[in-house]
Amino acid sequence: MTKKKLPMIISAILLALSVVVFTSAMIYLHTANSDKTLIVYFTRVGNTDFSEKVDAVSSASLRRNMSGELMGNCEVMANTLQKATSADVFAITVEDKYPESYEETVSRARKEQSDNARPTLTSSVDNMDDYEKIILIYPVWWSTMPQPVFTFLESYDFSDKEIYPVATHKGSFLGSSVRDIERLCPNSAVHSGMPIAGGCVDWIGIIPIAIIAALALILSGSCVRYKFDVKTKGYYIGGSLAVIGMISVVGCIIRVMI
């Protein structure tokens, strides 16, 4: 095996694995028993009385859909997963709503955490026993879940259920949220959490495809390099394609995580 051929083989293996993983994930989502899965999310929208003029463009956690309706990142994630699985969706809402000001919300969240508060919720899941899997979507506030999510987890018996944490963040990743879920639900199977950068939520369905396309670019570039002699124009073109593909893969990964 020549050194020129090694990048081509590696990129081919990575591409094949990515396609298999992506395809398997899509098959799993579409064949999952959605009657036994509940998607639960908490977001500021629905827990804050926002004015009509609120600026969603400059916010890291707010956005408007095609109809102009205000949505939170976690709601966007919940809707994306609901379309893929057809599972039921439940929104955690509080009685005492949070301030419209982000800074004031942050301050209140900090105080609630310091007080180990359990905000009162305004709705409940009547048939929790019917679900086997809970996809829990929440923003990371002060390195863990918002306190209303603590209230939710303490309101039901999650014994023998599977919990899949999904956290949107601005750089803190999952914080201690997964450990807190494990502590609150000791008899549940709590899976490794998935941290998603808040600014990446709208692209979450496209990024896996972009990674596959980037790996294909690396493979094609490696093939071109292999066909041409060193220091020829074709060799450098192939190398450029491979480098662009590598940068794209790294960029996609960073975009999701940070």
C-alpha positions as CSV (number, residue, x, y, z in Angstrom):
1,M,0.0,0.0,0.0
2,T,1.5,3.3,-1.1
3,K,1.3,6.5,1.0
4,K,-0.7,8.1,-1.8
5,K,-3.4,5.4,-1.6
6,L,-3.8,5.5,2.2
7,P,-5.8,8.8,2.4
8,M,-8.2,7.5,-0.3
9,I,-8.8,4.2,1.7
10,I,-9.3,6.1,5.0
11,S,-11.7,8.6,3.5
12,A,-13.6,5.8,1.7
13,I,-14.0,3.9,5.0
14,L,-15.1,7.1,6.8
15,L,-17.6,7.9,4.1
16,A,-19.1,4.4,4.1
17,L,-19.4,4.4,7.9
18,S,-21.1,7.9,7.8
19,V,-23.6,6.7,5.3
20,V,-24.3,3.6,7.2
21,V,-24.7,5.5,10.5
22,F,-26.9,8.2,9.0
23,T,-29.1,5.6,7.2
24,S,-29.4,3.5,10.3
25,A,-30.4,6.6,12.3
26,M,-33.1,7.5,9.8
27,I,-34.4,3.9,9.7
28,Y,-34.5,3.8,13.5
29,L,-36.3,7.1,13.8
30,H,-38.9,6.2,11.2
31,T,-39.5,2.7,12.7
32,A,-39.3,3.6,16.4
33,N,-42.4,2.8,18.4
34,S,-43.6,6.4,18.6
35,D,-46.6,5.4,20.8
36,K,-44.1,4.6,23.5
37,T,-41.9,7.8,23.1
38,L,-42.6,11.2,24.5
39,I,-40.6,14.3,23.5
40,V,-40.5,16.8,26.4
41,Y,-39.1,20.3,26.1
42,F,-38.6,23.5,28.0
43,T,-38.0,26.8,26.4
44,R,-38.5,30.5,27.1
45,V,-41.2,30.8,24.5
46,G,-44.4,29.8,26.3
47,N,-42.8,30.6,29.7
48,T,-42.4,34.3,29.0
49,D,-44.9,36.9,27.8
50,F,-42.8,38.4,25.0
51,S,-43.9,41.6,23.3
52,E,-44.7,41.5,19.6
53,K,-41.6,43.7,19.0
54,V,-39.1,41.3,20.7
55,D,-35.9,41.0,18.7
56,A,-35.5,37.4,17.8
57,V,-32.7,38.1,15.2
58,S,-30.1,39.0,17.8
59,S,-31.1,36.4,20.3
60,A,-29.3,33.1,20.7
61,S,-32.4,31.3,21.9
62,L,-35.2,32.9,20.0
63,R,-36.2,32.8,16.4
64,R,-39.3,33.2,14.2
65,N,-40.7,30.6,11.9
66,M,-41.9,31.1,8.3
67,S,-45.2,32.4,9.7
68,G,-43.5,34.9,11.8
69,E,-44.3,33.1,15.1
70,L,-41.8,33.3,17.9
71,M,-40.1,30.0,18.7
72,G,-37.4,28.8,21.1
73,N,-34.5,26.6,20.2
74,C,-35.7,23.7,22.2
75,E,-39.2,23.9,20.6
76,V,-37.5,23.8,17.2
77,M,-35.6,20.7,18.2
78,A,-38.7,19.1,19.6
79,N,-40.6,19.8,16.3
80,T,-37.7,18.4,14.3
81,L,-37.7,15.2,16.2
82,Q,-41.5,15.0,16.2
83,K,-41.5,15.1,12.4
84,A,-39.0,12.3,12.3
85,T,-40.6,10.0,14.9
86,S,-44.3,11.1,15.0
87,A,-43.9,10.8,18.8
88,D,-46.1,12.8,21.2
89,V,-44.7,16.2,22.4
90,F,-45.1,17.9,25.8
91,A,-44.1,21.4,26.7
92,I,-43.0,22.2,30.3
93,T,-44.7,25.5,31.3
94,V,-44.5,27.4,34.5
95,E,-47.1,29.3,36.5
96,D,-44.9,32.2,37.3
97,K,-43.5,33.3,34.0
98,Y,-40.0,34.5,33.4
99,P,-39.1,38.1,32.5
100,E,-38.8,39.2,28.9
101,S,-35.4,40.5,29.5
102,Y,-32.7,37.9,29.0
103,E,-30.5,39.4,31.8
104,E,-33.4,39.3,34.3
105,T,-34.2,35.8,33.3
106,V,-30.6,34.8,33.9
107,S,-30.7,36.4,37.3
108,R,-33.9,34.7,38.3
109,A,-32.6,31.4,37.1
110,R,-29.5,31.8,39.2
111,K,-31.6,32.6,42.3
112,E,-33.9,29.6,41.7
113,Q,-30.8,27.4,41.4
114,S,-29.3,28.8,44.6
115,D,-32.6,28.3,46.4
116,N,-33.0,24.8,44.9
117,A,-36.5,26.0,43.9
118,R,-39.1,23.9,42.2
119,P,-41.3,26.3,40.1
120,T,-45.0,25.3,39.9
121,L,-45.9,23.8,36.5
122,T,-49.2,24.6,34.7
123,S,-49.7,21.3,32.9
124,S,-49.0,17.6,33.3
125,V,-48.7,14.3,31.4
126,D,-51.8,12.2,32.3
127,N,-50.5,9.0,30.8
128,M,-46.9,8.9,31.7
129,D,-47.0,5.2,32.4
130,D,-47.7,4.6,28.7
131,Y,-44.3,5.8,27.6
132,E,-41.1,3.9,27.7
133,K,-38.7,6.5,26.2
134,I,-38.4,10.2,27.2
135,I,-36.5,12.6,24.9
136,L,-35.8,15.5,27.2
137,I,-34.8,18.8,25.5
138,Y,-33.7,21.8,27.6
139,P,-31.4,24.8,27.6
140,V,-28.4,24.8,29.9
141,W,-28.8,27.5,32.5
142,W,-26.0,28.0,35.0
143,S,-24.4,24.7,34.0
144,T,-27.4,22.5,34.4
145,M,-31.1,22.2,33.5
146,P,-33.6,25.0,34.3
147,Q,-35.3,24.4,37.7
148,P,-38.7,23.8,36.1
149,V,-37.2,20.7,34.5
150,F,-36.2,19.5,38.0
151,T,-39.9,20.0,38.9
152,F,-41.0,17.9,35.9
153,L,-38.6,15.0,36.7
154,E,-39.7,14.9,40.3
155,S,-43.4,14.8,39.4
156,Y,-43.4,11.4,37.9
157,D,-42.0,7.9,38.4
158,F,-39.5,7.3,35.6
159,S,-38.4,3.8,36.9
160,D,-37.5,1.5,34.0
161,K,-37.8,4.2,31.4
162,E,-35.1,5.4,29.1
163,I,-34.2,9.1,29.1
164,Y,-32.4,10.8,26.3
165,P,-31.1,14.3,27.3
166,V,-30.7,16.9,24.5
167,A,-29.3,20.2,25.7
168,T,-28.9,23.5,23.8
169,H,-26.1,25.7,25.1
170,K,-23.9,28.7,24.4
171,G,-20.6,27.1,25.3
172,S,-21.2,25.1,28.5
173,F,-22.2,21.9,26.7
174,L,-24.1,19.6,29.0
175,G,-22.8,21.0,32.2
176,S,-23.9,18.8,35.1
177,S,-27.4,18.2,33.7
178,V,-26.9,14.5,32.9
179,R,-25.6,13.8,36.3
180,D,-28.5,15.7,37.8
181,I,-31.0,13.6,35.7
182,E,-29.3,10.4,36.9
183,R,-29.6,11.7,40.5
184,L,-33.3,12.5,40.1
185,C,-34.1,9.4,38.2
186,P,-31.9,6.7,39.8
187,N,-34.0,3.8,38.5
188,S,-34.0,5.0,34.9
189,A,-31.6,4.3,32.0
190,V,-30.2,7.8,31.4
191,H,-28.3,7.8,28.1
192,S,-25.3,10.0,27.2
193,G,-26.6,13.5,26.5
194,M,-26.3,15.4,23.2
195,P,-25.1,19.0,23.5
196,I,-26.2,21.2,20.6
197,A,-25.0,24.8,20.1
198,G,-28.0,27.1,20.2
199,G,-27.1,28.8,16.9
200,C,-26.9,25.5,15.2
201,V,-30.5,24.3,15.8
202,D,-31.9,25.3,12.4
203,W,-29.1,23.3,10.7
204,I,-29.3,20.2,12.7
205,G,-31.0,18.2,10.0
206,I,-28.6,19.4,7.3
207,I,-25.3,18.9,9.0
208,P,-25.1,15.1,8.8
209,I,-25.7,15.4,5.0
210,A,-23.1,18.1,4.8
211,I,-20.6,15.9,6.6
212,I,-21.3,13.0,4.2
213,A,-20.8,15.4,1.2
214,A,-17.5,16.7,2.7
215,L,-16.2,13.1,3.1
216,A,-17.2,12.4,-0.5
217,L,-15.1,15.5,-1.4
218,I,-12.2,14.1,0.5
219,L,-12.5,10.8,-1.2
220,S,-12.8,12.3,-4.7
221,G,-9.8,14.6,-4.0
222,S,-7.7,11.6,-2.8
223,C,-8.7,9.7,-5.9
224,V,-7.6,12.5,-8.1
225,R,-4.3,12.8,-6.2
226,Y,-3.7,9.1,-6.6
227,K,-4.2,9.3,-10.4
228,F,-1.7,12.0,-11.0
229,D,2.1,12.2,-10.4
230,V,3.4,14.4,-7.6
231,K,3.8,18.1,-8.4
232,T,1.4,18.0,-11.4
233,K,-1.6,20.2,-11.7
234,G,-4.0,17.3,-11.1
235,Y,-2.2,16.3,-8.0
236,Y,-2.5,19.8,-6.5
237,I,-6.2,20.0,-7.5
238,G,-6.9,16.7,-5.8
239,G,-5.1,17.9,-2.7
240,S,-7.1,21.1,-2.6
241,L,-10.4,19.2,-2.9
242,A,-9.3,16.9,0.0
243,V,-8.3,19.9,2.2
244,I,-11.6,21.7,1.5
245,G,-13.4,18.5,2.5
246,M,-11.4,18.2,5.7
247,I,-12.1,21.8,6.6
248,S,-15.8,21.3,5.9
249,V,-16.0,18.2,8.2
250,V,-14.2,20.0,11.1
251,G,-16.4,23.1,10.5
252,C,-19.6,21.0,10.7
253,I,-18.5,19.3,13.9
254,I,-17.6,22.6,15.5
255,R,-20.8,24.2,14.3
256,V,-22.8,21.5,16.1
257,M,-20.8,21.4,19.3
258,I,-19.8,25.0,19.9
